[in-house]
Amino acid sequence: MNSEKLVNIVVDALEDIKAYDIDVINVSKITSMFEYIVIASADSSRQTKSLANNVQEQVKAAGGRIYSMEGEQTGEWLLVDLGDVIVHIMLPVAREYYNLKALWSGQN
């Protein structure tokens, strides 16, 4: 599955469970490790977990592969590694503190 299709599946899965402030950043010119980062916000740790689970289910249903998932213990920041696409699902406090969008898009 190509990266653009995977990103579309991820964004749809996030929107299904009401994630907000979804950003898709093409990082292929910055790193060769992956092509896209998707960052989304959630209102609670329960919602971050539900969002991550929905992303995994939708990607698997489309024939994609999940390499790993991190952060389930606290739920403040979950990372879903899909190979060419890395998904960050964060509570607003963590998202503001780490400011991944600025870090990866060069908007410091």
SEMAR-644327 format. One record per atom (N, C-alpha, C): residue in three letters; chain; atom name; z, x, y. Coordinates in steps of 0.02 Angstrom, whole numbers, plus 50000, padded with zeros to 5 digits. Example, Ala and Ser with C-alpha at 12.3 -4.5 7.8 and 13.67 -1.06 7.14 Angstrom:
! SEMAR-644327
REC|aa|ch|at|Z|X|Y
REC|Ala|A|N|50390|50660|49716
REC|Ala|A|CA|50390|50615|49775
REC|Ala|A|C|50390|50660|49835
REC|Ser|A|N|50354|50642|49888
REC|Ser|A|CA|50357|50684|49947
REC|Ser|A|C|50394|50645|50002
//
This chain:
! SEMAR-644327
REC|aa|ch|at|Z|X|Y
REC|Met|A|N|50000|50043|49941
REC|Met|A|CA|50000|50000|50000
REC|Met|A|C|50000|50045|50062
REC|Asn|A|N|49957|50028|50111
REC|Asn|A|CA|49955|50069|50170
REC|Asn|A|C|50015|50054|50216
REC|Ser|A|N|50028|50100|50260
REC|Ser|A|CA|50087|50096|50303
REC|Ser|A|C|50087|50036|50350
REC|Glu|A|N|50028|50020|50377
REC|Glu|A|CA|50024|49963|50423
REC|Glu|A|C|50042|49898|50387
REC|Lys|A|N|50017|49889|50326
REC|Lys|A|CA|50034|49829|50288
REC|Lys|A|C|50108|49826|50273
REC|Leu|A|N|50137|49884|50256
REC|Leu|A|CA|50208|49888|50242
REC|Leu|A|C|50249|49870|50303
REC|Val|A|N|50229|49895|50361
REC|Val|A|CA|50264|49878|50424
REC|Val|A|C|50262|49803|50436
REC|Asn|A|N|50204|49772|50425
REC|Asn|A|CA|50198|49699|50435
REC|Asn|A|C|50245|49660|50388
REC|Ile|A|N|50249|49682|50326
REC|Ile|A|CA|50294|49650|50278
REC|Ile|A|C|50367|49657|50301
REC|Val|A|N|50385|49717|50324
REC|Val|A|CA|50453|49730|50347
REC|Val|A|C|50470|49686|50408
REC|Val|A|N|50425|49684|50457
REC|Val|A|CA|50438|49645|50517
REC|Val|A|C|50445|49571|50500
REC|Asp|A|N|50401|49546|50457
REC|Asp|A|CA|50406|49475|50436
REC|Asp|A|C|50473|49462|50401
REC|Ala|A|N|50494|49508|50358
REC|Ala|A|CA|50557|49499|50322
REC|Ala|A|C|50616|49500|50370
REC|Leu|A|N|50613|49542|50421
REC|Leu|A|CA|50666|49544|50471
REC|Leu|A|C|50668|49481|50513
REC|Glu|A|N|50609|49457|50533
REC|Glu|A|CA|50606|49396|50574
REC|Glu|A|C|50629|49335|50534
REC|Asp|A|N|50618|49336|50468
REC|Asp|A|CA|50640|49279|50426
REC|Asp|A|C|50715|49267|50431
REC|Ile|A|N|50754|49320|50441
REC|Ile|A|CA|50827|49313|50442
REC|Ile|A|C|50853|49327|50513
REC|Lys|A|N|50810|49316|50561
REC|Lys|A|CA|50830|49316|50632
REC|Lys|A|C|50854|49383|50659
REC|Ala|A|N|50825|49437|50636
REC|Ala|A|CA|50837|49501|50670
REC|Ala|A|C|50807|49496|50740
REC|Tyr|A|N|50832|49536|50785
REC|Tyr|A|CA|50805|49535|50853
REC|Tyr|A|C|50797|49607|50879
REC|Asp|A|N|50763|49613|50936
REC|Asp|A|CA|50747|49678|50965
REC|Asp|A|C|50714|49724|50913
REC|Ile|A|N|50664|49698|50880
REC|Ile|A|CA|50629|49737|50829
REC|Ile|A|C|50580|49784|50863
REC|Asp|A|N|50588|49848|50849
REC|Asp|A|CA|50543|49899|50876
REC|Asp|A|C|50509|49935|50818
REC|Val|A|N|50444|49946|50824
REC|Val|A|CA|50406|49984|50776
REC|Val|A|C|50380|50046|50812
REC|Ile|A|N|50398|50105|50787
REC|Ile|A|CA|50380|50167|50820
REC|Ile|A|C|50338|50209|50772
REC|Asn|A|N|50278|50228|50793
REC|Asn|A|CA|50236|50272|50753
REC|Asn|A|C|50259|50344|50767
REC|Val|A|N|50284|50377|50715
REC|Val|A|CA|50310|50445|50723
REC|Val|A|C|50267|50496|50685
REC|Ser|A|N|50206|50477|50667
REC|Ser|A|CA|50164|50522|50627
REC|Ser|A|C|50145|50586|50664
REC|Lys|A|N|50147|50585|50730
REC|Lys|A|CA|50132|50646|50768
REC|Lys|A|C|50193|50690|50779
REC|Ile|A|N|50251|50663|50761
REC|Ile|A|CA|50314|50700|50770
REC|Ile|A|C|50338|50731|50705
REC|Thr|A|N|50328|50696|50650
REC|Thr|A|CA|50352|50719|50585
REC|Thr|A|C|50301|50702|50531
REC|Ser|A|N|50301|50741|50478
REC|Ser|A|CA|50258|50726|50421
REC|Ser|A|C|50297|50692|50365
REC|Met|A|N|50361|50679|50376
REC|Met|A|CA|50404|50650|50325
REC|Met|A|C|50390|50575|50315
REC|Phe|A|N|50374|50540|50368
REC|Phe|A|CA|50359|50469|50365
REC|Phe|A|C|50316|50452|50426
REC|Glu|A|N|50286|50392|50425
REC|Glu|A|CA|50240|50373|50478
REC|Glu|A|C|50269|50326|50530
REC|Tyr|A|N|50313|50281|50508
REC|Tyr|A|CA|50341|50231|50553
REC|Tyr|A|C|50416|50225|50545
REC|Ile|A|N|50448|50209|50601
REC|Ile|A|CA|50518|50189|50601
REC|Ile|A|C|50520|50118|50629
REC|Val|A|N|50556|50075|50594
REC|Val|A|CA|50567|50007|50617
REC|Val|A|C|50642|50002|50632
REC|Ile|A|N|50658|49981|50693
REC|Ile|A|CA|50728|49973|50713
REC|Ile|A|C|50739|49899|50730
REC|Ala|A|N|50793|49870|50703
REC|Ala|A|CA|50808|49800|50717
REC|Ala|A|C|50883|49792|50728
REC|Ser|A|N|50901|49741|50766
REC|Ser|A|CA|50971|49726|50779
REC|Ser|A|C|50992|49663|50742
REC|Ala|A|N|51057|49660|50726
REC|Ala|A|CA|51086|49601|50693
REC|Ala|A|C|51153|49587|50726
REC|Asp|A|N|51177|49525|50717
REC|Asp|A|CA|51239|49504|50749
REC|Asp|A|C|51302|49520|50711
REC|Ser|A|N|51296|49535|50646
REC|Ser|A|CA|51356|49548|50606
REC|Ser|A|C|51338|49594|50548
REC|Ser|A|N|51389|49623|50517
REC|Ser|A|CA|51377|49665|50459
REC|Ser|A|C|51350|49624|50401
REC|Arg|A|N|51370|49562|50396
REC|Arg|A|CA|51342|49517|50344
REC|Arg|A|C|51267|49508|50355
REC|Gln|A|N|51247|49500|50418
REC|Gln|A|CA|51175|49491|50432
REC|Gln|A|C|51137|49555|50419
REC|Thr|A|N|51165|49614|50436
REC|Thr|A|CA|51129|49676|50422
REC|Thr|A|C|51115|49683|50347
REC|Lys|A|N|51164|49665|50307
REC|Lys|A|CA|51156|49669|50234
REC|Lys|A|C|51104|49620|50209
REC|Ser|A|N|51105|49559|50236
REC|Ser|A|CA|51056|49508|50217
REC|Ser|A|C|50985|49530|50237
REC|Leu|A|N|50979|49559|50296
REC|Leu|A|CA|50914|49583|50319
REC|Leu|A|C|50888|49638|50274
REC|Ala|A|N|50931|49686|50258
REC|Ala|A|CA|50910|49741|50214
REC|Ala|A|C|50890|49715|50146
REC|Asn|A|N|50927|49668|50119
REC|Asn|A|CA|50910|49639|50054
REC|Asn|A|C|50844|49602|50057
REC|Asn|A|N|50832|49565|50111
REC|Asn|A|CA|50769|49529|50117
REC|Asn|A|C|50710|49578|50123
REC|Val|A|N|50719|49631|50161
REC|Val|A|CA|50666|49682|50166
REC|Val|A|C|50650|49709|50097
REC|Gln|A|N|50701|49726|50059
REC|Gln|A|CA|50690|49753|49992
REC|Gln|A|C|50654|49703|49948
REC|Glu|A|N|50676|49641|49948
REC|Glu|A|CA|50645|49589|49906
REC|Glu|A|C|50571|49579|49924
REC|Gln|A|N|50557|49575|49989
REC|Gln|A|CA|50488|49562|50011
REC|Gln|A|C|50442|49621|49996
REC|Val|A|N|50468|49682|50004
REC|Val|A|CA|50428|49741|49989
REC|Val|A|C|50414|49746|49914
REC|Lys|A|N|50465|49734|49873
REC|Lys|A|CA|50455|49734|49801
REC|Lys|A|C|50405|49681|49780
REC|Ala|A|N|50411|49621|49808
REC|Ala|A|CA|50366|49566|49791
REC|Ala|A|C|50293|49582|49808
REC|Ala|A|N|50284|49623|49859
REC|Ala|A|CA|50216|49643|49880
REC|Ala|A|C|50191|49704|49841
REC|Gly|A|N|50233|49730|49796
REC|Gly|A|CA|50213|49787|49756
REC|Gly|A|C|50233|49854|49785
REC|Gly|A|N|50274|49853|49837
REC|Gly|A|CA|50298|49916|49867
REC|Gly|A|C|50358|49944|49831
REC|Arg|A|N|50378|50003|49852
REC|Arg|A|CA|50433|50039|49820
REC|Arg|A|C|50489|50051|49869
REC|Ile|A|N|50550|50041|49847
REC|Ile|A|CA|50610|50057|49886
REC|Ile|A|C|50636|50124|49859
REC|Tyr|A|N|50642|50173|49902
REC|Tyr|A|CA|50666|50239|49881
REC|Tyr|A|C|50742|50243|49883
REC|Ser|A|N|50771|50215|49935
REC|Ser|A|CA|50844|50214|49939
REC|Ser|A|C|50867|50167|49994
REC|Met|A|N|50932|50152|49993
REC|Met|A|CA|50963|50113|50046
REC|Met|A|C|51032|50143|50058
REC|Glu|A|N|51049|50152|50120
REC|Glu|A|CA|51113|50182|50140
REC|Glu|A|C|51149|50137|50189
REC|Gly|A|N|51215|50139|50187
REC|Gly|A|CA|51256|50104|50237
REC|Gly|A|C|51284|50037|50216
REC|Glu|A|N|51277|50019|50152
REC|Glu|A|CA|51300|49953|50130
REC|Glu|A|C|51376|49945|50137
REC|Gln|A|N|51413|50000|50134
REC|Gln|A|CA|51486|49995|50135
REC|Gln|A|C|51512|49964|50199
REC|Thr|A|N|51488|49989|50256
REC|Thr|A|CA|51514|49962|50319
REC|Thr|A|C|51469|49908|50348
REC|Gly|A|N|51404|49915|50338
REC|Gly|A|CA|51357|49865|50364
REC|Gly|A|C|51342|49871|50438
REC|Glu|A|N|51369|49922|50471
REC|Glu|A|CA|51355|49932|50542
REC|Glu|A|C|51285|49958|50554
REC|Trp|A|N|51261|49999|50507
REC|Trp|A|CA|51195|50030|50513
REC|Trp|A|C|51169|50038|50442
REC|Leu|A|N|51118|50001|50425
REC|Leu|A|CA|51087|50008|50360
REC|Leu|A|C|51019|50040|50367
REC|Leu|A|N|51004|50086|50323
REC|Leu|A|CA|50940|50119|50322
REC|Leu|A|C|50906|50103|50256
REC|Val|A|N|50844|50080|50260
REC|Val|A|CA|50805|50066|50200
REC|Val|A|C|50745|50114|50202
REC|Asp|A|N|50741|50157|50151
REC|Asp|A|CA|50688|50207|50146
REC|Asp|A|C|50632|50179|50103
REC|Leu|A|N|50575|50168|50134
REC|Leu|A|CA|50517|50142|50099
REC|Leu|A|C|50462|50195|50093
REC|Gly|A|N|50480|50257|50101
REC|Gly|A|CA|50431|50311|50098
REC|Gly|A|C|50401|50324|50166
REC|Asp|A|N|50342|50295|50179
REC|Asp|A|CA|50308|50305|50243
REC|Asp|A|C|50338|50264|50300
REC|Val|A|N|50384|50218|50282
REC|Val|A|CA|50417|50176|50333
REC|Val|A|C|50492|50180|50321
REC|Ile|A|N|50529|50195|50374
REC|Ile|A|CA|50602|50197|50372
REC|Ile|A|C|50627|50139|50415
REC|Val|A|N|50671|50098|50387
REC|Val|A|CA|50696|50039|50422
REC|Val|A|C|50770|50050|50439
REC|His|A|N|50786|50042|50503
REC|His|A|CA|50855|50047|50527
REC|His|A|C|50876|49978|50551
REC|Ile|A|N|50928|49951|50521
REC|Ile|A|CA|50955|49886|50541
REC|Ile|A|C|51025|49899|50566
REC|Met|A|N|51037|49884|50630
REC|Met|A|CA|51098|49907|50663
REC|Met|A|C|51132|49851|50702
REC|Leu|A|N|51198|49857|50706
REC|Leu|A|CA|51235|49815|50753
REC|Leu|A|C|51221|49843|50823
REC|Pro|A|N|51223|49801|50875
REC|Pro|A|CA|51205|49823|50942
REC|Pro|A|C|51246|49883|50967
REC|Val|A|N|51310|49888|50950
REC|Val|A|CA|51351|49944|50973
REC|Val|A|C|51325|50010|50945
REC|Ala|A|N|51310|50010|50880
REC|Ala|A|CA|51283|50071|50849
REC|Ala|A|C|51214|50086|50875
REC|Arg|A|N|51174|50035|50885
REC|Arg|A|CA|51106|50047|50910
REC|Arg|A|C|51107|50077|50980
REC|Glu|A|N|51150|50052|51022
REC|Glu|A|CA|51156|50079|51090
REC|Glu|A|C|51182|50150|51088
REC|Tyr|A|N|51231|50163|51047
REC|Tyr|A|CA|51261|50230|51044
REC|Tyr|A|C|51212|50283|51020
REC|Tyr|A|N|51176|50269|50965
REC|Tyr|A|CA|51131|50318|50936
REC|Tyr|A|C|51062|50320|50970
REC|Asn|A|N|51042|50265|51000
REC|Asn|A|CA|50980|50261|51039
REC|Asn|A|C|50920|50293|51004
REC|Leu|A|N|50908|50270|50942
REC|Leu|A|CA|50853|50298|50902
REC|Leu|A|C|50785|50288|50935
REC|Lys|A|N|50777|50232|50970
REC|Lys|A|CA|50712|50219|51002
REC|Lys|A|C|50695|50274|51051
REC|Ala|A|N|50742|50293|51093
REC|Ala|A|CA|50730|50346|51141
REC|Ala|A|C|50720|50413|51106
REC|Leu|A|N|50759|50425|51055
REC|Leu|A|CA|50755|50488|51018
REC|Leu|A|C|50686|50498|50987
REC|Trp|A|N|50661|50446|50954
REC|Trp|A|CA|50597|50452|50917
REC|Trp|A|C|50536|50439|50960
REC|Ser|A|N|50543|50403|51014
REC|Ser|A|CA|50484|50390|51055
REC|Ser|A|C|50479|50436|51116
REC|Gly|A|N|50529|50480|51123
REC|Gly|A|CA|50528|50528|51178
REC|Gly|A|C|50545|50498|51245
REC|Gln|A|N|50580|50442|51246
REC|Gln|A|CA|50598|50409|51309
REC|Gln|A|C|50670|50426|51330
REC|Asn|A|N|50686|50489|51331
REC|Asn|A|CA|50754|50510|51349
REC|Asn|A|C|50762|50502|51422
//
